[in-house]
Amino acid sequence: MPSEVADIALMTDTLGLRNSSSKPAALSSSSLVERAMAGDPAAFEELIDCHQRKVLSTAWRMLGNREDAHDAAQEVFLRVHKYLGGFRSHEDFAAWLYRIIVNVCRDHARKRGPRHQFASFESEREDGTFETLASGEDVEANAIKAQQRALIEQALDTLTTKERAAIVLRDLEGLSTEEVARALGSSQTTVRTQISSARAKIKQYRDRVLKRTRRG
Amino acid sequence: MKCRRVEKLIPLYVERDLESGIADRISSHLDWCGRCNWLADEYRESQSWLRSSAAPEFDAAALNAFKAGVLSRIAETSAKPSLIANLLQHLNRRQVLALSTAVLVVLGMVVLYVYQMRAKLGGPTPQIVESSPGIESGPAGIDEKPIQANSDKRRDSPKRRVYRGIRNSRTALARRRAAQTDGRDRATVARASLPTLNSNGFSATPAMLRIEIQTSDPNIRIIWFAPKETDSHQIKPATD
């Protein structure tokens, strides 16, 4: 678990969300943004390279399946391209990007109507080339991991859209409450309430699963 | 701090989402309360379980395909210029200037026209009508003052309009009652006192000059009587 937390911290560092160690990354990112704003297509491509992983994974976690995440991530970059002219260079690009991701995912969730069944990472992996298995990994361990992931996705599915967005950004993307509040356009108090409720629901779901497992 | 309150705050406490003062109080509560301590451990495990789902990984080929897809969509979008951009492409600077001026002029005319229409329709300007009034002047005791257009314009608030409506309906009722109690036939009275009006809305009887003004409010009709011999500048409303 600590390694995953470190991974999340590393990912947020590359987005310039942490102040201590991310200064060079933030600086390069800001110069890249400025070049892209000036209309440099190569800079925009670099911008996609830098952020596509993050955008895809966040969208996937928010929407719960590959197709929607893929469409949403594309829409995110289209909006970035469209509204980059309106971005103020002194602002935090990562926070701005997160706001777009949240809005696009919300729109997608609204469009698709009632939430459909989550496809597990494993099934996504089977039917697409989107995610690949690291070579040499133990098949059994992977199966256990995949099962656990599916359970976690089902647990996330019990949350409302807002709770899900808050918990994904706070607990899985590793943003601070303040950053989450900015990305969601809510107050910190509202975000805390959503996070608290989401954590309680996830715990309840996990408890139910554990009970069922013990009985079975 | 009571257990009930701590239980509510534990989901935030386990991830250090609380202010330090509250977090310290919860910590000291957890030191002696076994049940809440157990609950905090449960939440910690649940959070670890949630985080055990690592971020999905994407291989280079998939990412390249994704990037190509984004770039092609951007190219499609920028290849399809908007209608205005399309129009502007075919016009030079002078034409654009002329077109925008023409559009501004047309817009200005439309605004003027709308403004005039609204002034015509909305204004409570009294108008002189040539129709037969049907109702005689009010009985004695009912105070009827001529309505001035300008003061109405200034004071035409919704509250005032409601008040005026009530006042007018009361006046009309009083008139009707008075006419009934008098036992007079209103039509006869109107015929007797009102010969045909000329185009200016003035009518002349042998004794009196009658001026009838219909305001925009159908309930308000202003009727002036004046001695025929008097000068038009000295016309005063009838008090009878």
Interface residues (C-beta under 8 A of the other chain):
Chain A: M1 E4 V5 D7 I8 M11 E45 I48 D49 Q52 R53 L56 S57 W60 R61 H70 A73 Q74 F77 L78 H81 K82 F121 E124 T129 F130 E131 T132 A134 Q148 R149 I152 E153 A155 I167 R170 D171 L172 T177 R192 I195 S196 S197 R199 A200 I202 K203 R206 D207
Chain B: K8 L9 P11 L12 V14 E15 D17 E42 Y43 E45 S46 Q47 S48 W49 L50 R51 S52 S53 A54 A55 P56 E57 F58 D59 A61 A62 L63 F66 K67 G69 V70 L71 R73 I74 T77
